[in-house]
Amino acid sequence: MDIIFGFNKCQKNQLFTRRLKTAVCRTKHLPTLNAIVVNQATGERGKDVVLRAGFSPKEERRAVMEEDWFALRIPTTGTVRKVWESVK
């Protein structure tokens, strides 16, 4: 397995995907999806969770659950490319 900067290829792809999803949410002023990921034992979020300015973790989780995600269009390849270029 290739190791790149201390991460194997699978881990690097997971980090890339997580960062891109968060960037798309923030660009579109949507709740950040990673806010709903919590530790099973403690029920608390991890230290890497990105929150929108002015939102507590609890408020962000509530906003994720209340958002009508089915009403949104899936981002086009062009949109994803623009977002990725802006956060590189």
C-alpha positions, -999 to 999 in steps of 0.1 A, spaced: 0 0 0 13 35 -9 20 57 21 18 94 13 27 120 40 20 94 68 -14 84 53 -21 54 31 -41 61 -1 -74 51 14 -70 74 44 -59 103 21 -90 99 0 -112 99 31 -96 131 43 -100 147 9 -137 137 7 -145 149 42 -128 183 36 -146 187 2 -180 179 17 -175 204 45 -163 231 20 -194 226 -2 -217 229 28 -200 261 40 -199 276 5 -237 270 1 -244 283 37 -257 249 47 -252 231 81 -220 211 81 -228 175 78 -198 164 100 -216 180 130 -238 149 133 -209 125 137 -205 118 174 -186 93 195 -208 64 202 -197 60 239 -198 97 249 -223 112 224 -198 141 219 -184 154 187 -148 150 178 -122 178 178 -121 181 140 -158 190 136 -163 222 116 -191 245 128 -206 276 112 -198 309 129 -221 316 158 -234 280 160 -228 257 190 -223 220 183 -259 213 195 -274 241 173 -254 228 142 -266 192 148 -302 205 150 -298 225 118 -285 194 100 -315 174 110 -340 202 102 -325 210 67 -346 196 38 -316 179 21 -339 164 -6 -349 199 -18 -313 207 -27 -296 199 -60 -265 177 -61 -235 200 -68 -223 198 -103 -187 189 -112 -180 225 -120 -193 237 -86 -172 211 -67 -142 221 -87 -147 258 -79 -151 250 -42 -120 228 -41 -99 255 -58 -111 280 -33 -100 259 -3 -68 244 -16 
